[in-house]
């Protein structure tokens, strides 16, 4: 009798937890009843690219090309990203399908596993990198224990991701305004010792081998992976038309704000060694005898890098949960734990260039999805389209009875 009561109690606890946490629809399209408002979906995307690690490449490009060429490269890259990500988002808003479900339709069983597994792993690499960077940034600024900070921050990032898409929208709504506050303060502080009226005449550090095309590619590579996986976020839109403006808040708006902020501070001469530090402006905000600014730096670093970490972990957990036919929240704990371990081992500092390189080869995957599901969507008659089962997994020969023609 006691064992039955215990089992019933556990069952009731699980049910209560299930009601508290909304389903993330790992294996099926998000139904219309669970779609979010434009404001909510925009908050998810808006707070993602407006981050410190996006200001860094913006400053780097300006340092290498000079102000005007660097500015042009940033604008061109963001316009390309807007078109690219908006097309993928439009399809996601139409269907409610995640990147993994979209990839299943286009690449088939084996192809989808390669494409989705590859991208889901790359973004976990970025989670580990930015978790380690959180510890390194606060260690550099205040001499705090780098590993301890990375551990605490990593646990916090995992917890936020575990809560799901709603938590990401709340974090994004906080992270973006906080970034703007930090940039305004940095510009104000820097203006006391640097002439911002000279920025348009900035010619760069000189001797750069970076071309305009390389600069555009470098800017795009920073978000090519998560941009390709945009469906994981914009599938929550009420329709395709709302998914596009939600995307626009990220590309070009939020991304431009972050990258131009780094570029402006570099052009004003406010960043030391911009050819390596890029647009990292946190040193401007730190200094002895200013506890208010120091507190701002701590909150800014944790929230800002936490935004990119949680979004990347969400992408990775959602992708791998579908591959393994598991749950997003379980994979959040597993993959998040792996990422934190990588961060604590310090391995994150060795693969940032590798991750950036992988970002360069990602867009062709999205281009195939766009061509297959948007540009060539009507090339086949309805009866000839591929089949998928009701549970969202690829249709296998031994499961034909459970398959239905794709709508």
Secondary structure, DSSP 8 states (H G I E B T S, - for coil): -HHHHHHHHHHHHHHHHHHHS----SSS---GGG-B-HHHHHHHHHHHHSSHHHHHHHHHHHHHH-HHHHHHHHHHHHHHHHHHHHHHHHHHHHH---HHHHHHHHHHHHHHHHHHHHHHHHHHHHHHHHHHHHHHHHHHHH---HHHHHHHHHHHHHHHHHH-HHHHHHHHHHHHHHHHHHHHHHHHHHHTTS-GGGGGG---SS-----HHHHHHHHHHTTHHHHHTTHHHHTTBSSHHHHHHHHHIIIIIIHHHHHHHHHHHHHTT-STTHHHHTT--HHHH--TT-HHHHHHHHHHHHHHHHHHHHHHHHHHHHHHHHHTT--HHHHHHHHHHHHHHHHHHTGGGGSHHHHHHHHHTTHHHHHHHHIIIIITTTSS-GGGS-EEETTSSB--GGGGGGEEE--
